[in-house]
Amino acid sequence: MFKFLAAVKKEYLLLSRDIAGIIILFLMPMVLIIIMSLLQEVGWNAIATEPKLGVLFVNNDQDSLGINMEKGLRNSGFFDVINSVNHLPVTAESARAAVKKGDYLIAIVVPKGVTKSMRANVRIAVAKTLSGFGMYNPMLLNNIAQKEADTVTLFFDPTIRKAFKNAVVSSIKEFNYRSETGMVFRSFNAEMSKQFPAYKPADIEYKESLQFKEVFPNYKEQEEIPTTVQHNVPAWAIFAMFFIIIPLTGSMIKEREEGSLARLMSMPVSYIHLLLAKVTVYFFVCLVQTFLMIFSGIFILPLFHIPMLIIGNHIIALTLLTIVTALAALGYGLLVGTIANTHQQAAAFGAVSIIILAAIGGIWVPVYLMPTIMRHVAVISPLNWAITGFYNIFLRQGGLITILPSAIKLLAFFLAAVLITYIYRKIKSPINQ
C-alpha cells in the first residue's frame, strides 16, 4: 500500500508542476460549454419546441370560407397568421413579393367570391340529388351558373421544409372540406323543409364520425428532447474526460523515452502499481472536470439567459455514472499510451479517435438528429453509452436502475482496456519498447 501511495504522490507532483496544463484541463471545458450553449440556444429551441410558422394571409373572400380558413390556421397553434406588412394590409401582389424576397416562407391568397361560388355549386349538387327522389325544384337553380372550382393560391419559398409545406396544404384542404360539408347539410335541410313543411331539421352541426386517439406507450405526452444545457453539460464533460488521453499518454511515453520508467521498474514496485497510480490521479482530475461542468450549468449559464441545469435528486446515480465514465476514459488512455511508441502516434491517434467516437456517439450532434444508419452506428461508441446515461438522469429524472445498462457497458469497457493493456505488457516489456 505504501508503494502505491508513493507512486500516486509522484504522479500528483508531476501533474501539479504543469500549471498551464491544469488550467487547460479545468478551464477550457467550462469555456467550451458556455460557447456551445450560446451558439446553439436559438437553433436548438427551433428543433426542441414546436415552432410557429409565419404565414401571410390575404382574405379577398371576406365570407365564411376565408374567415374559417384564417380562424383555423390561428387556432392550430402551428401558424402565425399575418395580415399586414409594414403596417399596410397585405395584398396578393405584396404577399408574392414578400415571399419572393425571402421575408416570409408562405403566403395564402383566398380569391374574392369563393364562398359564393361554393354555395352555388352546393345548391346544384343538392338539386341533382333531390331530383333522384322525384323532388326536383327548378327554383333552386335560379340565377345559378355552374363554374369551375375557384383557386386558392399558395406562395412557397423554395427553402421551406417539405413537412411545413405539407402541413399548410393539408390544413387548407381540411378547412375547405369542413366548410363545404357544412354547406351541403344546411342546403339539404333547407330544401327538405320547403318540400315537407312538417320536416324540422335538428339544430346540430355536422360532426366527424371518426376520431383519432394518440397514445404514448411511455405515458408521456411529448417527445423528450434535451435542452441545450441538458445536452451540452454532460456531452462536453464526457468529451473532456475522454480527452484526458492526451496528457495521460504523454506522461506514459515521456517516462519511457526519458528512462525514468526503467529506474522506477528497478525498484520493488510492479508496473501495474505505476499504471494504477496514474489512473488514480487522473481519475480525480476527471471528477473535478465534471464537477466544474455541472457547476457551470447550474450557476454560470443562467447568467447568459440560458436555462439552469436541473440535476434532480439522483445524486448517487450521477456519481456512479461519472465514476464509470472516468474509468472508461482512463482505460482507453492506458491502452493507447501502452501501444503507442511516440508522442506523435499517441497524440494523433488518441485525439482523432476521440473526435470520431464523439461525433458518432452524439456528443456534437444529438443522436435523434442523425440519419437512421448513424443511429445504429452510434451504439458502438462508449461516449454514446455515457451520454445516454446522463440523459436518463437529467432529462428523464432516472435513478440507479435506469443508468445501469450504460454503467455496466462503461465498466466492461474499462476492464477490457486494462486487460488488453496487461496482456500486451506481458508480451512486450515497457522498458525495451
C-alpha positions as CSV (number, residue, x, y, z in Angstrom):
1,M,0.0,0.0,0.0
2,F,2.9,2.4,0.8
3,K,4.4,1.7,-2.6
4,F,1.1,2.6,-4.3
5,L,0.7,5.8,-2.3
6,A,4.2,6.8,-3.2
7,A,3.5,6.3,-6.8
8,V,0.3,8.3,-6.5
9,K,2.3,11.1,-4.9
10,K,4.8,11.0,-7.7
11,E,2.1,11.4,-10.3
12,Y,0.4,14.2,-8.3
13,L,3.7,16.2,-8.1
14,L,4.3,15.8,-11.8
15,L,0.8,17.0,-12.7
16,S,0.8,19.9,-10.2
17,R,4.0,21.3,-11.7
18,D,2.3,21.8,-15.0
19,I,0.1,24.9,-14.1
20,A,-0.7,25.7,-17.8
21,G,-1.8,22.1,-18.3
22,I,-4.1,22.2,-15.3
23,I,-5.7,25.4,-16.4
24,I,-6.4,23.8,-19.8
25,L,-7.8,20.7,-18.2
26,F,-10.2,22.6,-16.0
27,L,-10.9,25.9,-17.6
28,M,-11.2,25.1,-21.3
29,P,-14.1,22.6,-21.0
30,M,-16.1,25.3,-19.0
31,V,-15.5,27.8,-21.7
32,L,-16.5,25.3,-24.3
33,I,-19.8,24.6,-22.6
34,I,-20.6,28.3,-22.4
35,I,-19.7,29.0,-26.0
36,M,-21.5,25.9,-27.4
37,S,-24.7,26.6,-25.4
38,L,-24.8,30.2,-26.6
39,L,-24.3,29.2,-30.2
40,Q,-26.9,26.5,-30.1
41,E,-29.6,28.1,-28.0
42,V,-31.7,29.7,-30.7
43,G,-31.4,26.9,-33.3
44,W,-31.8,24.2,-30.6
45,N,-35.1,25.8,-29.5
46,A,-36.4,25.8,-33.1
47,I,-35.9,22.0,-33.0
48,A,-36.8,21.1,-29.5
49,T,-40.0,23.2,-29.4
50,E,-43.0,23.4,-31.7
51,P,-42.1,26.4,-33.9
52,K,-44.8,28.8,-35.2
53,L,-44.5,29.4,-38.9
54,G,-45.3,32.9,-40.1
55,V,-48.0,32.8,-42.9
56,L,-49.1,35.8,-44.9
57,F,-52.9,35.5,-45.4
58,V,-54.9,37.5,-47.9
59,N,-58.6,37.2,-47.5
60,N,-60.3,38.7,-50.5
61,D,-63.3,36.5,-49.9
62,Q,-64.5,38.1,-46.6
63,D,-67.1,35.3,-46.3
64,S,-67.4,32.1,-44.4
65,L,-64.7,30.1,-46.2
66,G,-62.0,32.7,-46.0
67,I,-62.9,33.5,-42.4
68,N,-62.9,29.8,-41.4
69,M,-59.5,29.3,-43.0
70,E,-58.0,32.1,-41.2
71,K,-59.6,31.1,-37.9
72,G,-58.5,27.5,-38.3
73,L,-54.9,28.5,-39.1
74,R,-54.7,30.7,-36.0
75,N,-56.3,28.1,-33.7
76,S,-54.0,25.3,-34.9
77,G,-51.1,26.6,-32.8
78,F,-48.6,26.0,-35.6
79,F,-49.1,29.1,-37.7
80,D,-48.7,32.8,-37.0
81,V,-51.2,34.4,-39.4
82,I,-50.1,37.8,-40.6
83,N,-52.5,40.2,-42.4
84,S,-50.2,43.3,-42.8
85,V,-46.7,44.0,-44.0
86,N,-45.0,47.3,-43.0
87,H,-48.3,48.5,-41.4
88,L,-50.1,48.1,-44.7
89,P,-52.8,45.4,-45.4
90,V,-51.2,42.6,-47.3
91,T,-52.4,42.1,-50.9
92,A,-51.8,39.3,-53.4
93,E,-49.0,41.3,-55.1
94,S,-47.3,42.3,-51.8
95,A,-47.6,38.8,-50.5
96,R,-46.0,37.4,-53.6
97,A,-43.2,40.0,-53.5
98,A,-42.5,39.3,-49.8
99,V,-42.2,35.5,-50.4
100,K,-40.0,36.1,-53.4
101,K,-37.6,38.3,-51.4
102,G,-37.5,35.6,-48.7
103,D,-39.1,37.8,-46.0
104,Y,-41.8,35.1,-45.5
105,L,-41.9,31.4,-46.4
106,I,-45.6,31.1,-47.1
107,A,-48.4,33.3,-48.4
108,I,-52.1,32.2,-48.9
109,V,-54.4,34.2,-51.2
110,V,-58.2,33.4,-50.9
111,P,-59.9,34.8,-54.1
112,K,-62.9,37.0,-54.0
113,G,-66.3,35.3,-54.1
114,V,-65.0,31.8,-53.4
115,T,-67.7,31.2,-50.7
116,K,-70.5,32.4,-53.1
117,S,-69.2,30.1,-55.8
118,M,-69.1,27.2,-53.3
119,R,-72.7,27.8,-52.2
120,A,-73.8,27.8,-55.9
121,N,-72.1,24.5,-56.6
122,V,-73.6,23.0,-53.4
123,R,-77.1,24.1,-54.4
124,I,-76.6,22.4,-57.8
125,A,-75.4,19.2,-56.2
126,V,-78.4,19.2,-53.8
127,A,-80.8,19.9,-56.6
128,K,-79.4,16.9,-58.6
129,T,-79.6,14.7,-55.5
130,L,-83.3,15.6,-54.8
131,S,-84.2,15.1,-58.4
132,G,-83.3,11.5,-58.0
133,F,-86.1,11.2,-55.4
134,G,-88.6,13.0,-57.7
135,M,-88.3,16.2,-55.7
136,Y,-86.7,18.4,-58.4
137,N,-87.2,22.1,-57.6
138,P,-86.2,24.3,-60.6
139,M,-86.4,27.4,-58.3
140,L,-83.3,26.0,-56.5
141,L,-81.2,26.6,-59.6
142,N,-82.4,30.2,-60.4
143,N,-79.6,32.6,-61.3
144,I,-77.0,29.9,-60.8
145,A,-74.4,29.3,-63.4
146,Q,-72.1,26.3,-62.7
147,K,-68.5,27.2,-62.9
148,E,-65.1,25.6,-62.5
149,A,-63.6,25.4,-59.0
150,D,-62.0,28.6,-57.7
151,T,-58.3,28.6,-56.9
152,V,-56.7,29.4,-53.5
153,T,-53.1,30.4,-54.3
154,L,-50.3,29.4,-52.1
155,F,-46.9,31.0,-52.5
156,F,-43.9,29.0,-51.1
157,D,-40.3,30.0,-50.6
158,P,-38.1,27.3,-52.2
159,T,-36.2,26.9,-48.9
160,I,-39.2,25.8,-46.9
161,R,-39.1,22.4,-45.3
162,K,-41.4,19.9,-47.0
163,A,-43.0,19.0,-43.7
164,F,-44.2,22.6,-43.2
165,K,-45.4,22.8,-46.8
166,N,-47.5,19.7,-46.5
167,A,-48.9,20.8,-43.1
168,V,-50.1,24.1,-44.7
169,V,-51.7,22.4,-47.7
170,S,-53.4,19.7,-45.6
171,S,-54.8,22.4,-43.2
172,I,-56.2,24.5,-46.1
173,K,-57.8,21.4,-47.6
174,E,-59.3,20.3,-44.3
175,F,-60.9,23.8,-43.7
176,N,-62.3,23.7,-47.2
177,Y,-63.8,20.2,-46.8
178,R,-65.4,21.2,-43.4
179,S,-66.9,24.4,-44.9
180,E,-68.3,22.6,-48.0
181,T,-69.7,19.7,-45.9
182,G,-71.5,22.2,-43.6
183,M,-73.0,24.0,-46.6
184,V,-74.3,20.7,-48.1
185,F,-76.1,19.8,-44.9
186,R,-77.6,23.3,-44.4
187,S,-78.7,23.5,-48.1
188,F,-80.2,20.0,-48.0
189,N,-82.1,20.7,-44.7
190,A,-83.4,24.0,-46.1
191,E,-84.7,22.4,-49.3
192,M,-86.3,19.5,-47.3
193,S,-88.1,22.0,-45.1
194,K,-89.6,23.6,-48.3
195,Q,-90.6,20.3,-49.7
196,F,-92.0,18.9,-46.4
197,P,-93.3,21.7,-44.1
198,A,-93.6,19.2,-41.3
199,Y,-89.8,18.4,-41.5
200,K,-87.9,20.0,-38.7
201,P,-84.1,19.6,-39.1
202,A,-82.2,19.1,-36.0
203,D,-80.3,22.2,-34.8
204,I,-77.0,20.5,-34.7
205,E,-73.7,20.9,-36.5
206,Y,-72.2,18.1,-38.5
207,K,-69.6,16.2,-36.6
208,E,-67.0,13.8,-37.9
209,S,-67.8,10.2,-37.2
210,L,-64.2,9.1,-36.9
211,Q,-61.9,10.3,-34.2
212,F,-58.2,9.7,-33.7
213,K,-56.6,8.8,-30.4
214,E,-52.9,9.4,-29.7
215,V,-51.3,7.0,-27.2
216,F,-47.8,7.3,-25.9
217,P,-46.6,3.9,-24.5
218,N,-44.3,5.6,-22.1
219,Y,-47.2,7.7,-20.6
220,K,-45.6,10.9,-21.7
221,E,-47.5,13.3,-23.9
222,Q,-44.5,14.8,-25.7
223,E,-41.2,13.6,-27.1
224,E,-38.3,14.1,-24.7
225,I,-35.8,16.3,-26.3
226,P,-32.9,17.7,-24.2
227,T,-32.4,21.4,-23.9
228,T,-29.0,22.9,-24.8
229,V,-28.0,22.7,-21.2
230,Q,-29.1,19.1,-20.7
231,H,-27.1,18.1,-23.8
232,N,-24.0,20.3,-23.6
233,V,-23.1,19.9,-19.9
234,P,-22.9,16.1,-20.0
235,A,-21.7,16.0,-23.6
236,W,-18.7,18.2,-23.1
237,A,-18.0,16.8,-19.6
238,I,-17.7,13.3,-21.3
239,F,-15.6,14.7,-24.1
240,A,-13.2,16.4,-21.6
241,M,-12.9,13.2,-19.6
242,F,-12.0,11.1,-22.7
243,F,-9.7,13.8,-23.9
244,I,-7.6,13.2,-20.8
245,I,-6.0,10.7,-23.2
246,I,-3.6,13.4,-24.3
247,P,-1.9,14.3,-21.0
248,L,-2.2,10.7,-19.8
249,T,-0.5,9.1,-22.9
250,G,2.0,11.9,-22.9
251,S,3.0,11.1,-19.4
252,M,3.4,7.4,-20.1
253,I,5.5,7.9,-23.2
254,K,7.6,10.6,-21.6
255,E,8.6,8.2,-18.8
256,R,9.7,5.6,-21.4
257,E,11.6,8.0,-23.5
258,E,13.4,9.7,-20.7
259,G,14.3,6.4,-19.0
260,S,12.5,7.2,-15.7
261,L,10.3,4.2,-16.2
262,A,13.4,1.9,-16.2
263,R,14.5,3.5,-12.9
264,L,11.1,3.0,-11.4
265,M,10.9,-0.6,-12.5
266,S,14.3,-1.3,-10.8
267,M,12.6,-0.5,-7.5
268,P,10.4,-3.1,-5.7
269,V,7.2,-1.9,-7.4
270,S,5.2,-3.6,-10.2
271,Y,4.2,-2.0,-13.4
272,I,0.5,-2.4,-12.6
273,H,1.1,-0.3,-9.5
274,L,2.5,2.5,-11.6
275,L,-0.4,2.4,-14.0
276,L,-3.0,2.4,-11.2
277,A,-1.3,5.4,-9.7
278,K,-1.7,7.3,-12.9
279,V,-5.3,6.2,-13.1
280,T,-5.9,7.4,-9.5
281,V,-4.5,10.9,-10.1
282,Y,-6.2,11.4,-13.5
283,F,-9.4,9.9,-12.1
284,F,-9.7,12.8,-9.6
285,V,-9.0,15.2,-12.5
286,C,-12.0,13.8,-14.3
287,L,-14.2,14.1,-11.3
288,V,-13.2,17.8,-10.8
289,Q,-13.8,18.4,-14.5
290,T,-17.3,17.0,-14.2
291,F,-18.0,19.0,-11.1
292,L,-16.9,22.2,-12.8
293,M,-19.1,21.4,-15.8
294,I,-22.2,20.8,-13.6
295,F,-21.3,24.0,-11.7
296,S,-21.3,25.9,-15.0
297,G,-24.7,24.5,-15.9
298,I,-26.2,25.5,-12.6
299,F,-24.6,28.9,-11.9
300,I,-22.8,30.3,-14.9
301,L,-25.0,29.5,-17.9
302,P,-28.1,31.2,-16.3
303,L,-26.1,34.5,-16.3
304,F,-26.2,34.3,-20.1
305,H,-30.0,33.8,-20.1
306,I,-29.7,30.1,-20.7
307,P,-31.9,27.7,-18.6
308,M,-30.3,26.3,-15.5
309,L,-29.3,22.7,-15.4
310,I,-31.6,20.7,-13.1
311,I,-29.7,17.6,-11.8
312,G,-32.6,16.2,-9.8
313,N,-32.4,14.1,-6.6
314,H,-30.5,11.1,-8.0
315,I,-27.0,12.2,-6.8
316,I,-25.9,8.6,-6.3
317,A,-26.8,7.6,-9.9
318,L,-25.0,10.8,-11.2
319,T,-21.9,10.0,-9.1
320,L,-21.8,6.3,-10.2
321,L,-22.2,7.3,-13.9
322,T,-19.4,9.9,-13.6
323,I,-17.1,7.3,-12.0
324,V,-17.6,4.6,-14.6
325,T,-17.3,7.2,-17.4
326,A,-14.0,8.4,-16.0
327,L,-12.7,4.8,-15.7
328,A,-13.7,4.1,-19.3
329,A,-11.8,7.2,-20.5
330,L,-8.8,6.3,-18.4
331,G,-8.8,2.7,-19.6
332,Y,-8.8,3.9,-23.2
333,G,-6.0,6.3,-22.4
334,L,-3.9,3.5,-20.8
335,L,-4.4,1.3,-23.8
336,V,-3.4,3.9,-26.3
337,G,-0.4,5.0,-24.2
338,T,0.8,1.4,-23.9
339,I,0.6,0.6,-27.6
340,A,1.8,3.9,-29.0
341,N,5.6,4.2,-29.4
342,T,5.9,8.0,-29.8
343,H,4.2,11.2,-28.7
344,Q,3.1,11.8,-32.3
345,Q,1.4,8.4,-32.5
346,A,-0.4,8.8,-29.2
347,A,-1.5,12.4,-29.8
348,A,-2.6,11.9,-33.4
349,F,-4.4,8.6,-32.9
350,G,-5.8,9.5,-29.4
351,A,-7.2,12.9,-30.4
352,V,-8.6,11.8,-33.8
353,S,-10.2,8.6,-32.3
354,I,-11.8,10.5,-29.5
355,I,-13.2,13.1,-32.0
356,I,-14.6,10.3,-34.2
357,L,-16.1,8.5,-31.2
358,A,-17.6,11.8,-30.0
359,A,-19.0,12.6,-33.5
360,I,-20.7,9.2,-34.0
361,G,-21.7,9.0,-30.3
362,G,-23.9,12.0,-30.2
363,I,-21.6,14.5,-28.5
364,W,-21.6,17.1,-31.2
365,V,-24.9,16.3,-32.9
366,P,-27.5,14.5,-30.8
367,V,-28.3,11.0,-32.0
368,Y,-32.0,11.8,-32.6
369,L,-31.0,14.3,-35.3
370,M,-28.8,11.8,-37.1
371,P,-29.8,9.6,-40.1
372,T,-31.1,6.1,-39.3
373,I,-27.8,4.4,-40.3
374,M,-25.8,6.7,-38.0
375,R,-28.2,6.0,-35.1
376,H,-27.2,2.3,-35.4
377,V,-23.5,3.2,-35.6
378,A,-23.7,5.4,-32.5
379,V,-24.2,2.5,-30.2
380,I,-20.6,1.3,-30.6
381,S,-19.2,4.5,-29.1
382,P,-18.5,4.5,-25.3
383,L,-19.3,8.2,-25.3
384,N,-22.8,7.4,-26.5
385,W,-23.2,5.0,-23.6
386,A,-22.2,7.7,-21.2
387,I,-24.4,10.5,-22.6
388,T,-27.4,8.1,-22.8
389,G,-26.9,7.6,-19.0
390,F,-26.7,11.3,-18.4
391,Y,-29.8,11.9,-20.4
392,N,-31.6,9.4,-18.2
393,I,-30.7,11.4,-15.2
394,F,-31.1,15.0,-16.4
395,L,-33.9,14.5,-18.9
396,R,-35.9,11.6,-17.5
397,Q,-35.1,12.0,-13.8
398,G,-34.0,8.4,-13.7
399,G,-32.2,6.7,-10.9
400,L,-29.7,3.8,-10.5
401,I,-31.9,1.3,-12.4
402,T,-32.1,3.5,-15.5
403,I,-28.4,4.1,-15.7
404,L,-27.3,0.5,-15.1
405,P,-27.1,-0.5,-18.7
406,S,-24.8,2.4,-19.5
407,A,-22.8,1.9,-16.3
408,I,-22.2,-1.8,-17.0
409,K,-21.1,-1.2,-20.6
410,L,-18.7,1.6,-19.5
411,L,-17.2,-0.5,-16.7
412,A,-16.8,-3.5,-19.0
413,F,-15.0,-1.2,-21.5
414,F,-12.6,-0.1,-18.7
415,L,-11.9,-3.7,-17.6
416,A,-11.4,-4.9,-21.2
417,A,-9.0,-2.0,-21.9
418,V,-7.0,-2.7,-18.8
419,L,-6.9,-6.5,-19.6
420,I,-5.6,-5.8,-23.1
421,T,-3.0,-3.4,-21.7
422,Y,-1.9,-6.1,-19.2
423,I,-1.7,-8.8,-21.8
424,Y,0.2,-6.5,-24.2
425,R,2.7,-5.6,-21.4
426,K,3.2,-9.3,-20.6
427,I,4.1,-9.9,-24.2
428,K,6.2,-6.8,-24.7
429,S,8.2,-5.2,-21.9
430,P,7.7,-1.4,-21.4
431,I,11.4,-0.9,-20.9
432,N,12.6,-2.4,-24.2
433,Q,9.8,-0.8,-26.3
